[in-house]
Amino acid sequence: MAKSGPKDRKKVNSSQDYELSHVATKMKVSIQQVVGAKRATGSNDRAVIESYIAGKRK
């Protein structure tokens, strides 16, 4: 079984649809935009992805 905890909660796993859906719903964007932000930033850190998406809105 994989370890989970505070560090794991700060990451977005692309293979888990519910994680992508959660971030997409929270940011009011599509799942494709979340995946695109993840690719563009090269990071799976939730805060980095959310700040990238927020920056694109402006």
C-alpha positions as CSV (number, residue, x, y, z in Angstrom):
1,M,0.0,0.0,0.0
2,A,1.3,3.4,-0.9
3,K,2.0,5.9,1.8
4,S,-0.4,8.8,2.1
5,G,-0.6,11.8,4.3
6,P,0.1,15.6,4.3
7,K,2.7,15.4,1.5
8,D,0.5,13.3,-0.7
9,R,-2.4,15.7,-0.3
10,K,-0.4,18.5,-1.8
11,K,0.0,16.7,-5.1
12,V,-2.3,16.1,-8.0
13,N,-2.1,12.6,-9.5
14,S,-3.2,12.6,-13.2
15,S,-4.1,9.0,-13.1
16,Q,-6.7,9.7,-10.4
17,D,-9.8,11.2,-12.0
18,Y,-11.2,12.3,-8.7
19,E,-8.2,14.4,-7.9
20,L,-8.3,16.1,-11.3
21,S,-12.1,16.6,-10.9
22,H,-11.6,18.1,-7.4
23,V,-9.1,20.7,-8.6
24,A,-11.1,21.5,-11.7
25,T,-14.3,22.0,-9.7
26,K,-12.5,24.1,-7.1
27,M,-11.0,26.4,-9.8
28,K,-14.1,26.3,-12.0
29,V,-12.2,25.1,-15.0
30,S,-12.2,21.9,-17.1
31,I,-10.1,18.9,-16.3
32,Q,-8.2,19.5,-19.6
33,Q,-7.1,22.8,-18.3
34,V,-5.8,21.2,-15.1
35,V,-3.9,18.7,-17.1
36,G,-2.6,21.4,-19.3
37,A,-1.5,23.5,-16.3
38,K,0.3,20.4,-14.9
39,R,2.2,19.9,-18.2
40,A,3.0,23.6,-18.6
41,T,4.4,23.9,-15.1
42,G,6.1,20.5,-15.0
43,S,4.9,20.2,-11.5
44,N,2.2,18.1,-9.8
45,D,2.1,20.4,-6.7
46,R,-1.5,21.5,-6.2
47,A,-0.5,25.1,-5.2
48,V,1.7,25.6,-8.3
49,I,-1.1,24.3,-10.6
50,E,-3.7,26.5,-8.9
51,S,-1.6,29.6,-9.1
52,Y,-0.8,28.9,-12.8
53,I,-4.5,28.6,-13.6
54,A,-5.3,31.8,-11.6
55,G,-2.6,33.6,-13.4
56,K,-4.0,32.6,-16.8
57,R,-7.4,34.0,-15.9
58,K,-6.0,37.6,-15.6
